[in-house]
């Protein structure tokens, strides 16, 4: 039986990418085949290499066209793309090439605090400023609109009156690390 293969897309530190690599390391049906990054100096690059995952680096221009990226993914027989802290909009031709096969994680309870410019600390700051009682994560399929693809799962946490951007970020990251690999696994195995 052929394993379903994942290309992780990440741009920064990559804690979710590392978590996914560990989760699928000895999985019978799913493997992380490659990590795609748009920054050669991103900490995730060396982390992925150290964990035995092939790393592909593309310039922002190569991402914009999407053609080279699609060719490389096709060459490696990648079945799914999982966005794990990837800070670029995915070009339309990649979305169409992987229709309903791109999974993203977002650090809010969508549709709240989604869209262009809403990532990381900017989301947490907006949640705190709005005095929300809850925040959380949304795991969704990617379509051609920012953060508007089909929701696969949401998990929430309380926001206390004394939460800071950093303390809320820690709560959100705990949810991400706990739930993201499981939802990716369930989604791939159910397809």
HELIX and SHEET records of a PDB file:
HELIX    1   1 UNK A   15  UNK A   24  1                                  10    
HELIX    2   2 UNK A   43  UNK A   50  1                                   8    
HELIX    3   3 UNK A   60  UNK A   65  1                                   6    
HELIX    4   4 UNK A   67  UNK A   75  1                                   9    
HELIX    5   5 UNK A   92  UNK A   97  1                                   6    
HELIX    6   6 UNK A  120  UNK A  129  1                                  10    
HELIX    7   7 UNK A  165  UNK A  189  1                                  25    
SHEET    1   A 7 UNK A  54  UNK A  57  0                                        
SHEET    2   A 7 UNK A  30  UNK A  37  1                                        
SHEET    3   A 7 UNK A   4  UNK A   9  1                                        
SHEET    4   A 7 UNK A  80  UNK A  83  1                                        
SHEET    5   A 7 UNK A 102  UNK A 106  1                                        
SHEET    6   A 7 UNK A 134  UNK A 141 -1                                        
SHEET    7   A 7 UNK A 151  UNK A 158 -1                                        
END                                                                             
